[in-house]
Amino acid sequence: METNSKKLSFEFYPPKTDLGNEKLISIAKDLELLKPEYFSVTFGAGGSTQEGTFNTCLALKDKTNTVPCAHISGVTSSKEEIKSILDSYLEAGFKRLVVLRGDLPSGVGGYGDFPYAQNLLEFVRSVYGNQFHIEVGAYPEVHPQAKSADEDFINFSNKVKAGADGAITQFFFLAEAYYSFMERCEKENLRIPITPGLITITNKESLLRMADNCGAKIPQKIIGDLDGLNDEDVTKYGIDVLTRLGEDLLSYGAPGIHFYTINKLEPTKAIVESLGL
Ligand code: FAD
């Protein structure tokens, strides 16, 4: 396997406290030694962490040598609000985005000016041309709200046609889901890099909760194996599972791996080192 050309990226969420910010920069400095292409920073639904995203990107830009990539979701926002955020990103020198729809916060009635990620992507391209490098979300196991797998795929392909430069997948554990998705992209001539997103395993309950929220399938074997393990052993087990999954995906031809780090250093670092990246 040729691993040198494989690209790595690490995703963080904006910490809520000064201590959290300090810890994140220290983790980012360690992860930077693994030579990632970028650090991405999530964006809270309904505006809860818009400032957090900006401030975390700014801190990463100032304190590390790795490019920040700001997520932005259109849910509940107006065109004016999105434009004001993107103007501030450009002014700060942030040129990479992950463009998403986001999820409607409970109790909020409507999606606003951007019902789907495609609408937000078209808006960004129409206002800013190619000033931003844009990734979008992809769902090898199908988005949980999709009417059907076929419609979900068409919706994904519309994001590619609307100008996405690349895509990052929702996390998954079954490599076959990625292979089938890639074969379909190949058949439909969708040629952008589609990077598998992998989540580290550090706690069984939180893993099940996250998978439930986003529709990821966790193999029964993993659920059974995690039973009765203490946190340290869960983490070790997760490193093993994710290393094997990463090896399979890279051997298949994945362009790299995007890690949902959950703002933790160790499982991610150990997996990357085991993969020899
Ligand atoms: P879309 O691509 O708009 O798809 C959403 C649903 O609508 C799908 O079921 C799709 O089939 C359907 N659909 C799309 N277009 C149409 C259309 N024209 N007509 C009818 N149906 C359509 N969430 C956050 O809040 N903050 C983050 O920072 C964040 N980061 C993420 C990063 C990655 C890599 C991924 C994969 C997800 C992330 N999410 C984040 C979660 C994401 O917001 C949710 O999965 C959300 O439910 C869908 O977002 P999307 O951009 O994929 O939506």
Residues whose N, C-alpha, C, O or C-beta is under 5 A from the ligand:
A	BS01	FAD	T42 F43 G44 A45 H71 S73 V99 L100 R101 G102 D103 P115 Y116 A117 Q118 G137 A138 H143 Q145 A146 E151 D152 N155 I168 T169 Q170
